[in-house]
Amino acid sequence: MDKTEKIEKLDHYVIKTLENLPAWKYPEQKIKKSNLNIFMGSGDAANTAKIFAQILGGHALNVCNYQTFFGNGPDRESDVYILNASGGKDGLKMAQWLTENGWQPKLLTNNPEPPAGKFLKAQDVFIFPAIIEPPTYNISTYASMIYWLLNEDLGTIKNTINELKIPDLRKYKFIFFMVQDKYETIGRMATRKIAETLANLGANGCGYSNAVHGMLIQPNQDRLVFCLNCKYEGPGDSYELNIDSFLGSLLCILYIIGKNQTDQDSENILKNYFDNAKKQGWEFNKIW
């Protein structure tokens, strides 16, 4: 996507993703449930890896800690999975480092020609469908992986989105995502997407059981407490979203963020992303 091209908001891609999810073809391979599974990634791929580990067992790692984890001698019978939409960037570095250290990782990616593929066997690369999206969005990419994993009801998700009351996030300076413990990772994904997408707005969040340990006892008129499948009874404003679905809760929150996104937010992404990619030395190849 060209730096000067005007891009649609997150909500547009949420709807487009929902339209495509039931029609796409997915990898036939299935991952066995095991405490020897190791899932890893960076950014929201790392968060998606946490969901995989939560459902299928094992460990979830990110780009900051995987070398330390493997340096401590995990079981050599472990099945290692790298989640990375582009199959490049940190996914490339992970694949290279793991193979050089005697591991045979598998890759879950949306790129049919992933740069990381040169370190992997062809049968160890799982290609997931996706649509072309602007930088940082990664809606269809990880949605397709989560849908493949859980096969959650899309009709319920669509109905919930259609009935959403959209909060004005710009009324606040800070959004705190207080989420049902089961969905703590969704709260972390929401926090990250605020940082990536909405200028001049801070965010944080965690599971309900951790949040009630003092994180919200101070009054803050500039804060919105965004509640996912739980209630907040402390000081200040709150908003409630109730949907018992990993994919549904994620897509609803992304839709809400998109409805609060401005053209300037979008311009900021295109202006700064490619410069950062160059500084990091990221490789992509042609992406789906």
N, C-alpha and C positions, 0 to 999 in steps of 0.2 A: 504494500500500500504506500502510495506516494505521500511525502511529508505534507504537501500542500492540499491534499484531498480532504474535503469535509467529510466527517464520519458520523454515522448514526449513533444514537445513545445506547446504553446497555439494555434498556427495555425492549428496543427493537430486536436485538439479537436473542433475548430471552424468548420472545414469541416465535422468531424464526427457528430457534433450536427446538422448541416444543413441536413445531410443525414437522420437523425432520426426524426426530428421535424414533418414532415408530416405524418409519420406512427404511431406515438405514440397515445395512448388513454389518454384523459385528463378528469379531474373531470367534471361531468355534471352540478354541481351547478354553478350558475352565481351570481355575486355580483351586487346588485342594485346600480345605481348612486344616491348618496345622500350626502348632506353636513354633515351628521351624521356619515359617515364612518371614522374610524381611522385605519390607516395602520402603522405598526411599524416593525423594525428589527435592525440588527447591521451589520456593514461592508456594502457589496454590497446589502444585503437584505434591509438595510435602504434606499439605493438608489433606489432599485426596488420598495419599498414602496412609494417613492416619485412619481414614474411613475404611480402607481396605483391611488394615490390621484389626480394626474394631470388629469387623464382620468375619474375617477369615482367620484371625489369630496371628500371633507372631509379633514382630516389632515394626515400628515406624520410625524412620530416620530422616534427617534433612541434610542439606549441603554443609551445614556447620558442624555436624557431629558424626557423620558416617565413618570418617577415617579413624576417629577415636574408638568407635564401636567395634569396627573390624580389627583394630589393633589390639583389642582386649580378648580376641580369640573366640568368636562365636562358633557354634557347631558347624563343621565342614559339610554336614548334610543339609544345611539350610538352603532354601530356595530364595534367591535374591531377585527382586523386581525393581527396576528403575521406572518411575513414572515421569514422563517428560513430553509435553505436547509437541514440541518442535523436533525432539530427538537430537537436539544440539545443546548449545549453551552448557549449563552444568551437567546435563545428561551425558554429554560427550565426555566431559572430564570424569564423571563417575564411572562410565563404562571403561574408559582407558585405565583408570586407577585400579578398578576391581580386577580386570583381566590381568594386569601386570602383577597383581598380588595373588594370583592363582584362583580367582573366582570365575564362575561362568554365569553372569547375570542375564536376566531377560529384560526386555524393554517393552513398555506399554507407551505407545506414541500415536500421534495423529498424522505423522509425516511418512509418506510411503518411501521417501529417500532420506532417512535420518542420518545425520553425520555420525552418530554413535554406532550405526550399523557396521562400520568397518571393524569394530572390535568384537562383534557378536556373530553367532551363527544365524543363518536366515530363519531357521525354525524358532529362534528365541526372540523374534521381533513380532509383536502383536500390533497390528495397524487398526486404529479406531477411526470411525468416520467423524468429520467435523465440517463446519462451514468456514469460509474465509472471514476472519474477524480482525478488527484493529488491534494494535499492540496492547498488551496488558489485559484485554477483556477475558479471554479464555473461558467463555461461557459454554459453547458447544463442545469444546475439547474435553473438559473434565466432566461435563454433564453426560456425555456419551459413555465415559468410563463408569460413572456412578450408576447410570441406567442399566448398563450391561451387568454390573455387579448385583443390583438390587431389584431391577424390573418393577419399580414402584408405579403406581397407577397414575397415568398422565392426565386422565380425565379430571381427577380430583385436583391436581395441580392447576390445570387450566381454569377450573371453576373458582378456585381460591384466588387466582390472579385477577380474574374478571370482577371479583367482589371486593378487591382490596380498597381500603381507604388510604390514600397516599399522604403520609405525613410530610410536612414542610421541614426537611432537615436543615435548611438554611436559616431557620429561626434560631439555631443553636450554634455553639462553637465546638461542642463535643457530643459524640454519640457513644453510649455505653451499651453493648449488647449483652444482656443478661439472658442466658438461654438454659433450657432444660439440660441437665447434665449429659444426657444421651447425645445431645447435639452440640456439645461444646466446640467441636471442630468447625461446625457451620458458623458459629460466632466468630471464630478466628478468621475464617474466610471472608466474612462480612467486614470485619475490621480492616483486613488487608485491602479489600476493594474500595472502601472509603478513602484510604490513603492513596491508592492508585488513581482514583477517579475524580474526587471532589476537592477542589482547591480550598485552602483555609479552613478545613474542618478536621478535627482530631477524632480519634476513635480508639476504643479498647473494648474488652469483653472477656467473659469466661462463663463457665457453668454456674448454675444457681448456687450450688453448695459452697463454692469458693467465693462467689460474689457477696454473699451475706456475711462474710467474715470481715466486715469493716470497710469494704470498698465503696459503699454508697451511703454511709451514714452522714457525710458532710453535705450540707445543702449546696446546690449549685444551680443557679437560675439559667445558666448557659448550657445546661446538660439535658439531653433527652435519654431516658432509659428505654431502650428498645427490647421488649420482652418477647422471647420466642418460647411458646408453650409453658409459660410460667407467669406469675403475677408479681408486680413490684408495689409495695405499700409504703415506701419511704418518701422523703421530701422531693419535690420537683415534678416535672412532666414525665409521662411514660406513654408508650405505644405498645399495643399487644398484637402479636401475630400467632395464630394457632393453626398448625398443620403438622401432622405426624408423618413426616417424610423427609429423608435427607435431601433428595433432589428437589422436592417441593419447597422446603424451607429455604434452600439456597437460591433457587430461581425467583422466589417471591422477593427475597431481600435484594437480589440484583436488579429486579424490575423496579423496586422502590428507589434504589440508588439512581437508576437510569432516569427516572422521572424527575429527579432533583439535579441532574447533570445539565450543565450549560454548554453552549458552543465554545466558550473560552476554556472550560475544562478539557474538552475534546482537542482543542488546538494545543493545549499544553502537552498532552500525551504525544501527539505527532511531532511537536517541536523538540521534545527532550528525549524521547525513547531511543531513537536511532543513534543519537550522540552517545548515550549511555552504553548502548550495545557495542558501539565501536570501542569505547574505552575498556569494556570488559573483555573484548576479543571474542565475542560470541559468534558461533557458526550456526547457520540455519539450513542451508541448501534451499531448494524450492519446497515450500510448505503447501501440502494438499491443495 
